Every structure is written in structure tokens, then in C-alpha cells.
Amino acid sequence: MFKSVYIGKAIQYAFQLYIVNWKLVLLLALISFLFTAMLDVIRVNVYPIDLWSVLGLIAIALISIYASTVLTILFIKIGLKGFDSLKVLKFSDLGYPSFSLVLRFIIVILVFLLLIFLGTLILIFPGFIMLCALFFVTEVLVDQNLPAKKVFRISEKLTEGVKWGIFGLIMLYLTVSLALSIAFFVQYGFELPFYAGLAQRIIISFIISPLVIFASTYLYKDLKQQQEAIDTPDPMPDPDDPEL
């Protein structure tokens, strides 16, 4: 039995889940958007640069990392719950991520980025292979709530034999992002006016980011089911079964 990556189904699922839970998705996206905008305003207006302002910037950075991690985990939870039952979810259905989960999530992301960087530093191709192999580390962590070191092995196992499919999905993500950037560049050039930068951020925060997370989560759950079917041997036939 071979595993397959169904990119079309993943994209369809992402749109369906978004439409069914548009209120919750937009609420989380709005929180993320406003929080990021507030932090940008504080960061830009910190003056003069002294010890206290530096400490303040560090505090802002830590708060930003924590808040963005919590919101990303909540988006992944929407994707996980929607796969089992495509229904309207409430915030209470998601549950607030524990501090331990948030910390492990940050550690996993940092290790993930480090491995990708090292792989790309050696040669570009190993970096892409590493990216495809470890593509589902965050989904594994949120879904199974495992120690950080185990999620990498599980993601590698899930992506065995389907790395080219994962690569195709990554290229699709990059193409959409590049097309958006080119569209704004053609219209406004290198320096975007305020309203154009705001529009770009709104499109990314409210549309692209949730859809990317939901599509990735669908593929993770689907590959997990395929892997479980492979790992579960068929029961031995009963010689006394009259139907044999």
C-alpha cells in the first residue's frame, strides 16, 4: 500500500472549513492582526534607545512570539477538529493551549528552522528535502501533544514516499505568495503606501494564512490515517470461517 498526497482535496477542505467557521476564523485573524499592528506601533515609536527601551523591545518581542504561537496553535486545532467533523466550532471547543505546549511549539519551530538552514547551507536540495520531511512537525505536536524530540521522527515517517507531493504543495504556497507580492510591486513599486501595505497584510492575515494552515492540517490527518492503515496488518483469516 502506497501513500498519496491529495492537494486538491486539501485545498477544497481548507475553503469549506473556512466558510463553515468563518466567524471564529475571522475573530482569531483579527486578534492576530490587531496585536501585530499594536506591537509595530510600539516598536516604531520607542525613543530614545536606552536600556529601558531595549528591555521594552525584548519584552514586546517575547509577548509577540507567545501570542502568535498561541494563535497558530488555535488555527491548527480548528483544522484538526474540522477533519473529523466539518461543523461550526466555538472557541470553547478549542481549549486554551498550555504553557508547556506553547513552549514546545516554539522549540520545535526553532529546531525546524535550524535544520532547514543547515541543510540549505550544505546544498539547497538537502534543505528542501528536510523541509518536506519535517513539514508536519507542528501538526504532530498539537495533535498528539508529544515531547518535542518525537514529533520530528513522526513527521519523517508520515512523509516517507510522498515528499514530492509535499514539495508540490510548498511550491503552490510560494507561488501564491509570490504572485501577491508581484501584484503589489507592479502596482506600487518597492515602497508601498500605507493603505497598500495594510491591504497586503489583511489579505495574508485573514485569507492566506488560515487557508494554508487548514490545507496542511488536512494533509497531515489524511497521511496519518494512511500510515495507520499501513502499520496495521490485516487480520489472519480464520480457517474455520464457513465463508472461506
Buried (B, 14 or more C-beta within 10 A) or exposed (E): EEBEBBBEEBBEBBEBBBEBBEEBBBEBBEBBBEBBEEBEEBEEEBEEEEEEEEEBBEEBEEEBEBBBBBBBBBBBBBBBBBBEEBEEBEEEEBEEBEEEBBBBBBBBBEBBEEBBEEBBEEEEEBBBBBBBBBBBBBBBBBBEEBEBEEBBEBBBBBBEBBBEBBBBBBEBBEEEEEEBEEEBEEEBEEEBEEEBEEEBBEBBBBBBBBBBBBBBBBBBBBBBEBBEEBEEEEEEEEEEEEEE
